[in-house]
Amino acid sequence: MRRILLLALVLAAPLWFMVGQDGSAAALSQRTVDLFDGRPPRSILIVGNSRTYYNDMPAMVREIADSAGSAAKFQIETSARPGYYFKHHWGFGRTRHLLVAGWDDVILQGASAEQWNDETQDDFFTYGAKLAAIAKVYKGRPRLVVNWAYDPSEYEGDAEGYRQMHLERIKAAHARLASEANLSRINLAGLWESIRHSHPSIRLTSDGNHPTMAGSYLYALAIYANLANDRVADVAYVPDGLNPDDAKALREAVDAYPLLG
């Protein structure tokens, strides 16, 4: 009888999540497996775009946490669409529906082009604050990922120093939104730049914008380190296709860099 009840529970779980929540297939599958994991859950929603979902980065966060011996099982859901600004997410029913579900942590990543001009940047402030406000009403304090700048090759033909000016504009905009909306920041932009200079052989983007496997791993490490308030030196997980020596160098860089702010 116990075996029958257990089987019924396992079979019913996916249906429950499909009916009761707006979950992705990957998240539903993970939660079904988690029925056999006795650790307390930590629910995390990541709102972003193609930079977020490349190489299935959110799944890397779970793998990293598990390999580091996390006391909690990270249950991660993602709302990410290509090129989505915060303004797009505000009008996207899935994101709004997920935000009101109540999460232990909400991570917000804007689009890479939101600091190109004053109009899109004003929307970044307006709708970033709106998304954060919804998350805070239902649970917890959201975190804001400070976006990285494009590779130097993407600024060819622009005025000298334009890339640095754009990077500073990105940092300033995220600092302002964090201050006005009471958000903590994950300083991925600064970490990204430090890796570019200290480990130029590790390519972080595949096309000047989107992350390589190494870039996504760095992103996931930064999220885990911030959420767990922990070092990543003991993380054993290395994604397929990433050189173990490069992975070790990235972990060391994350531990050495001040991610807050």
C-alpha angles and dihedrals in degrees: 000000000000090000091051092050091048092049091049090051092051092049093045096049097076091048091050092052092045093051100034101038141034094238132160120240091250093052092047091051092049092049091052090054089046091064085082093047112092097197118110113261125246110199117212130182119196117196115192148099142261092314086060101049100037111120088004090280096177090060088053089060090059092046091050093049093049093047090050091055097251113194088218130054108238109226105194130191124182135204105188132146129176113273094358116163121197086259090060092049090051089059094040111099095208094057093046091047092050095047092060093051092084121246135193088228135013120195119196124198120180125209122279093243100048092103096050095100142001095260096055091041092053088053089050090059096042100046097032088059091047093052091047091049092056092049092049093050091059102036146327137351116295123228126222122217112219104224124233122239122246119267116276090253089067091062097054109134093027122112116283111275093018093124092054090047090051091048091051089048089053092050094046093048093051091047090052095047091047091052096045095043096036095242129155115230134227102208098215092148093062093043090049092053092047090055092047090057102035098040108025091163091066106083110212100184133046097204106013091276117038120067126256118220087275091051093050091046090052090050092049092047090052092052093048093046090050097045096043095036085223142122119258099213090106095050107124099185117105117173119237111269096029119112108244091224090054090048091053091049090051092050091050091049092052091051091050097048126081101236097182115089 
